[in-house]
Amino acid sequence: MVERARRTATFRLVILKGRMYIRTYTKSFQTRDVFTIWGLIQLMENYGWMLPDLDLMFDCVDWPVIKAKAYANASLPPPPPLFRYCGDDKSLDIAFPDWSFWGWAEVNTRPWDGLLNDILKGAKKLKWEDRDPTAFWKGNPYVAAVREDLMKCNLSDRNARLYNQDWIKESGQGYKHSKLPDQCHHRCVCPHSF
């Protein structure tokens, strides 16, 4: 069952008698795999004594691939267990915390435990009543249908300010316009991994 997930998996993780083993199948985009594995190492360090032996596949892309309708017939084999960062009602992929929780080096995002303090400081720069009374989201809308649907709300009568993040342009400018602590000038900010 696990092997059937290999066709899209980035890596395989085996925990056996308290030790972690990883086999990489494909290189992920940027350092998603590195930070995901870093998160798994932290899990092992803090809770390894609680983890049973396990064998799983992980795909380091955003969009789900295990379609629920393909497994609607009970006489078929069960779906392969494939972990990834996103899921939806039409898929059976197993959601796992976004790699950026542990940091995203390529866009100068520090791990969330340290970044949270900067976001809280950014939030204190403007009083609630002085903030833009709109919802704010910036990201790549083309990785999931739900994000493309979200962009349809970018109308003046919806009180939403939604931006297609041009990561190539932003990279060339040193990510000056994508710092999370600087986005606290709106009353509602949606995370980039919506």
Order of alpha helices (4+ residues) and beta strands (2+ residues): beta-beta-alpha-beta-beta-beta-alpha-beta-alpha-beta-alpha-beta
